[in-house]
Amino acid sequence: MDRVSTSMLLAAAAVRQARSDADPSDTDPAVSRNAALARACLQGCGRPGARLLWAVDHAPGRVLLAALETLYLPGIGAHYAWRKRRIRRWALRACGDGARQLLVLGAGFDGLSLFLLERIPGLRAFEIERESTVAIKREALRRLGVREPRLGLVAADLSVVAVEALLPDIPRFDPRLPTLVVAEGVLMYLDPPELQRLLRGLAQTLPGAGLIATAMAPAAAGAPGFARQRSWVRRWLQRAGEPFRWAQTRDGLAATLAAASVRLERIADPDEAADPDPSPGEWLFAGEFARPPR
């Protein structure tokens, strides 16, 4: 990889979060393990990954990263941590309610699958990502000595192959099992017609499956984005080939999802008094794929 991607930035944020704890004994084990995987993945990302790791591991670099965050999107690192805390909690609850199979779309360098596999006996997990990312993650797991037979890494580009055609051909994937689908930081990169096709394809293959996902809220002039992002963030995302392509208001999200065969169940409250979102502008929501009529 010859440029910094959002997957790398998320991985660097995970490493930075683990380093930021004043007392290592208070560090959440899930945060530490996620950071270890993120670091190993960045080590496989060539020069961009090496530069990010140098910045995270050295005081001048951390000062620079903090300044860049303030310049581009204040609070975004803490937002990622806020989002992941809730996803882990919601996913554990879904598994407690009977989910026996996890499907993560666009998993990047995240460790959610391993977190759940460690805690849920009998769970099987599958991650769908582009081939280059899967190769880096597979090598990172090998170097960390992680051998998890219940984890399947699937190299596929869902902008090219239909999900309803892909899933039945994945070894050991069983569409009949109660399934939880996670799409963290993925759906906003799809054009609205692509979003509809993906979600309807999942509903067709996995009726009744649970969904945990994120979607952008409208920012300035109705364009998708975070409330506090600077104007040049949109240009950076365009240059990186990862622009946000759609947004929806909180009140309009249910209708958008219903048109794609998803019933909205809950939205995380960004204004929660005990733990507010440090950088609002992205909805974290849970729902269920429609079941066929009887």
C-alpha positions as CSV (number, residue, x, y, z in Angstrom):
1,M,0.0,0.0,0.0
2,D,1.4,3.4,-1.0
3,R,-1.1,5.7,0.6
4,V,-2.7,6.2,4.0
5,S,-6.2,4.6,4.0
6,T,-9.0,5.0,6.5
7,S,-8.3,1.4,7.6
8,M,-4.8,2.5,8.5
9,L,-6.0,5.6,10.3
10,L,-8.5,3.5,12.3
11,A,-5.7,1.1,13.2
12,A,-3.4,3.9,14.3
13,A,-6.3,5.3,16.4
14,A,-6.6,1.9,18.1
15,V,-2.9,1.8,18.9
16,R,-3.0,5.4,20.1
17,Q,-6.0,4.7,22.4
18,A,-4.2,1.8,24.1
19,R,-1.1,4.0,24.6
20,S,-3.1,6.9,26.0
21,D,-4.2,5.1,29.2
22,A,-2.2,6.6,32.1
23,D,-2.3,3.3,34.1
24,P,-1.8,0.2,31.9
25,S,-3.4,-2.0,34.6
26,D,-6.7,-0.1,33.9
27,T,-6.6,-0.8,30.2
28,D,-9.5,-2.7,28.9
29,P,-8.2,-6.1,27.6
30,A,-10.3,-5.7,24.5
31,V,-8.6,-2.4,23.8
32,S,-5.2,-3.9,24.3
33,R,-5.9,-6.9,22.0
34,N,-7.4,-4.8,19.4
35,A,-4.3,-2.5,19.5
36,A,-2.0,-5.5,19.2
37,L,-3.8,-6.6,16.0
38,A,-3.9,-3.1,14.7
39,R,-0.1,-2.7,15.2
40,A,0.7,-5.9,13.5
41,C,-1.5,-4.9,10.5
42,L,0.2,-1.5,10.3
43,Q,3.5,-3.3,10.2
44,G,2.4,-5.0,7.0
45,C,1.2,-1.7,5.4
46,G,4.6,-0.6,4.0
47,R,5.9,2.9,4.4
48,P,2.5,4.5,5.2
49,G,2.0,2.0,8.1
50,A,5.5,2.5,9.3
51,R,5.1,6.3,9.4
52,L,1.9,6.0,11.4
53,L,3.5,3.7,13.9
54,W,6.5,6.0,14.3
55,A,4.1,8.8,15.0
56,V,2.1,6.9,17.6
57,D,5.2,5.5,19.3
58,H,7.2,8.8,19.6
59,A,6.2,11.9,21.6
60,P,6.8,14.4,18.7
61,G,4.6,12.2,16.5
62,R,1.8,12.0,19.0
63,V,1.9,15.8,19.3
64,L,1.7,16.0,15.5
65,L,-1.2,13.5,15.3
66,A,-3.1,15.5,18.0
67,A,-2.5,18.7,16.1
68,L,-3.7,17.1,12.8
69,E,-6.8,15.8,14.5
70,T,-7.6,19.3,15.8
71,L,-6.9,20.7,12.3
72,Y,-9.0,18.2,10.4
73,L,-11.7,16.6,12.7
74,P,-11.6,17.4,16.4
75,G,-12.5,14.4,18.6
76,I,-12.5,11.8,15.9
77,G,-10.1,9.4,17.7
78,A,-12.3,9.5,20.8
79,H,-15.4,9.0,18.6
80,Y,-13.9,5.8,17.2
81,A,-13.4,4.5,20.7
82,W,-16.9,5.6,21.7
83,R,-18.3,3.7,18.7
84,K,-16.4,0.5,19.3
85,R,-17.4,0.3,22.9
86,R,-21.0,0.3,21.9
87,I,-20.5,-2.2,19.1
88,R,-18.8,-4.6,21.4
89,R,-21.6,-4.3,23.9
90,W,-24.4,-4.6,21.4
91,A,-22.7,-7.6,19.7
92,L,-22.3,-9.4,23.0
93,R,-25.9,-8.9,23.7
94,A,-26.9,-10.2,20.2
95,C,-24.8,-13.3,20.8
96,G,-26.4,-13.7,24.2
97,D,-29.8,-13.5,22.5
98,G,-29.0,-16.4,20.2
99,A,-26.7,-15.3,17.3
100,R,-24.4,-18.2,16.4
101,Q,-22.7,-16.7,13.3
102,L,-21.0,-13.3,12.8
103,L,-20.5,-11.7,9.5
104,V,-18.4,-8.5,9.4
105,L,-18.5,-6.5,6.2
106,G,-15.4,-4.3,5.5
107,A,-13.7,-5.5,8.7
108,G,-10.4,-3.8,7.9
109,F,-7.8,-4.3,10.6
110,D,-10.4,-4.4,13.5
111,G,-10.4,-7.2,16.1
112,L,-14.2,-7.5,16.8
113,S,-14.4,-11.0,15.5
114,L,-11.6,-12.2,17.8
115,F,-13.1,-10.4,20.7
116,L,-16.4,-12.2,20.3
117,L,-14.9,-15.6,19.5
118,E,-12.9,-15.5,22.7
119,R,-16.1,-15.0,24.7
120,I,-18.8,-16.9,22.8
121,P,-18.3,-20.7,22.6
122,G,-19.7,-22.2,19.4
123,L,-19.7,-18.9,17.6
124,R,-18.3,-18.8,14.1
125,A,-17.1,-15.6,12.4
126,F,-16.5,-14.5,8.8
127,E,-15.0,-11.2,7.6
128,I,-15.4,-10.0,4.0
129,E,-12.8,-7.5,2.9
130,R,-10.8,-6.6,-0.2
131,E,-8.0,-9.0,-1.1
132,S,-5.1,-6.7,-0.2
133,T,-6.5,-6.0,3.3
134,V,-7.2,-9.7,3.9
135,A,-3.6,-10.6,3.0
136,I,-2.2,-8.1,5.5
137,K,-4.5,-9.2,8.3
138,R,-3.9,-12.9,7.7
139,E,-0.1,-12.3,7.9
140,A,-0.6,-10.2,11.0
141,L,-2.6,-12.9,12.7
142,R,0.2,-15.4,11.8
143,R,2.9,-13.2,13.3
144,L,0.8,-12.8,16.5
145,G,0.5,-16.6,16.7
146,V,-3.3,-16.4,16.5
147,R,-4.8,-19.6,15.1
148,E,-8.6,-19.4,15.2
149,P,-10.3,-22.1,13.1
150,R,-13.7,-20.5,13.7
151,L,-12.6,-17.3,11.9
152,G,-12.9,-17.2,8.1
153,L,-11.3,-14.3,6.2
154,V,-13.0,-13.9,2.8
155,A,-11.3,-11.8,0.1
156,A,-14.0,-10.2,-2.0
157,D,-15.1,-6.8,-3.3
158,L,-18.8,-6.3,-2.6
159,S,-18.9,-3.5,-5.2
160,V,-18.1,-6.2,-7.8
161,V,-19.8,-9.4,-6.5
162,A,-23.3,-9.6,-5.2
163,V,-23.5,-10.6,-1.5
164,E,-26.3,-13.1,-2.2
165,A,-24.1,-14.9,-4.7
166,L,-21.0,-14.8,-2.5
167,L,-22.4,-16.0,0.9
168,P,-23.6,-19.5,-0.1
169,D,-20.2,-20.3,-1.6
170,I,-18.2,-19.4,1.6
171,P,-16.9,-22.6,3.2
172,R,-18.7,-23.4,6.5
173,F,-20.9,-20.3,6.3
174,D,-24.5,-21.4,7.0
175,P,-27.3,-19.0,6.0
176,R,-29.7,-21.0,8.2
177,L,-27.9,-20.1,11.4
178,P,-29.0,-17.1,13.5
179,T,-26.6,-14.5,12.3
180,L,-25.3,-11.0,13.3
181,V,-24.1,-8.7,10.5
182,V,-21.8,-5.9,11.4
183,A,-21.0,-3.0,8.9
184,E,-19.0,-0.5,10.9
185,G,-17.9,2.5,8.8
186,V,-18.9,0.8,5.6
187,L,-22.3,1.8,4.3
188,M,-21.5,5.6,3.9
189,Y,-19.1,4.7,1.1
190,L,-21.8,3.2,-1.1
191,D,-24.0,5.0,-3.6
192,P,-27.7,4.8,-2.6
193,P,-28.5,2.2,-5.3
194,E,-25.5,0.1,-4.1
195,L,-26.7,0.4,-0.5
196,Q,-30.1,-0.8,-1.5
197,R,-28.7,-3.8,-3.4
198,L,-26.4,-4.8,-0.6
199,L,-28.9,-4.7,2.2
200,R,-31.6,-6.4,0.1
201,G,-29.2,-9.1,-0.9
202,L,-28.4,-9.7,2.8
203,A,-32.1,-9.8,3.6
204,Q,-32.7,-12.3,0.8
205,T,-29.9,-14.6,2.1
206,L,-30.2,-14.0,5.9
207,P,-33.8,-13.1,6.7
208,G,-34.2,-12.3,10.3
209,A,-30.5,-11.7,10.9
210,G,-29.4,-8.9,13.2
211,L,-27.6,-5.8,11.9
212,I,-25.2,-3.4,13.6
213,A,-24.0,-0.6,11.3
214,T,-23.2,3.1,11.0
215,A,-24.5,5.8,8.6
216,M,-23.5,9.4,8.2
217,A,-25.7,12.3,9.3
218,P,-26.0,15.4,7.1
219,A,-23.4,18.1,8.0
220,A,-22.9,21.5,6.3
221,A,-25.3,22.2,3.4
222,G,-26.8,18.7,3.8
223,A,-23.6,16.9,2.7
224,P,-22.6,13.7,4.6
225,G,-20.1,14.4,7.3
226,F,-19.2,14.9,10.9
227,A,-20.5,18.0,12.6
228,R,-17.0,19.3,13.5
229,Q,-15.1,18.3,10.4
230,R,-13.2,21.0,8.6
231,S,-14.0,21.8,4.9
232,W,-10.8,20.2,3.6
233,V,-11.7,16.7,5.1
234,R,-14.1,16.2,2.2
235,R,-11.4,17.0,-0.3
236,W,-9.0,14.6,1.4
237,L,-11.6,11.8,1.3
238,Q,-12.1,12.5,-2.4
239,R,-8.4,12.2,-3.1
240,A,-8.2,9.0,-1.1
241,G,-11.0,7.5,-3.2
242,E,-13.2,7.2,-0.1
243,P,-15.8,9.9,-0.2
244,F,-19.0,9.7,1.9
245,R,-21.8,9.2,-0.6
246,W,-25.0,9.5,1.3
247,A,-26.4,10.8,4.6
248,Q,-29.7,10.7,6.4
249,T,-31.3,12.5,9.3
250,R,-32.1,10.6,12.5
251,D,-35.8,10.9,11.7
252,G,-35.4,9.7,8.1
253,L,-33.1,6.7,8.8
254,A,-35.9,4.3,9.5
255,A,-37.5,4.9,6.1
256,T,-34.2,4.6,4.2
257,L,-33.5,1.3,5.9
258,A,-37.1,0.0,5.5
259,A,-36.8,0.6,1.7
260,A,-33.8,-1.8,1.8
261,S,-35.6,-4.5,3.8
262,V,-34.1,-3.5,7.3
263,R,-36.2,-2.7,10.3
264,L,-34.6,-0.1,12.5
265,E,-34.6,-1.1,16.2
266,R,-32.3,1.5,18.0
267,I,-29.9,4.3,17.4
268,A,-27.1,5.1,19.9
269,D,-27.7,8.4,21.6
270,P,-24.8,10.8,20.8
271,D,-26.0,13.1,23.6
272,E,-26.0,10.4,26.4
273,A,-25.2,12.3,29.6
274,A,-22.7,9.7,31.0
275,D,-20.8,9.1,27.7
276,P,-21.6,11.6,24.9
277,D,-20.2,11.2,21.4
278,P,-16.9,13.3,21.2
279,S,-17.4,13.9,17.5
280,P,-21.1,13.6,16.5
281,G,-22.2,13.2,12.9
282,E,-22.4,9.4,12.5
283,W,-25.4,7.3,13.5
284,L,-24.6,3.9,15.1
285,F,-27.7,1.8,14.8
286,A,-29.1,-1.7,15.2
287,G,-31.8,-3.4,13.3
288,E,-33.1,-6.7,11.8
289,F,-33.3,-7.9,8.2
290,A,-36.9,-8.5,7.0
291,R,-38.3,-11.9,7.1
292,P,-40.3,-13.2,4.1
293,P,-44.1,-13.0,4.5
294,R,-45.7,-16.2,5.7
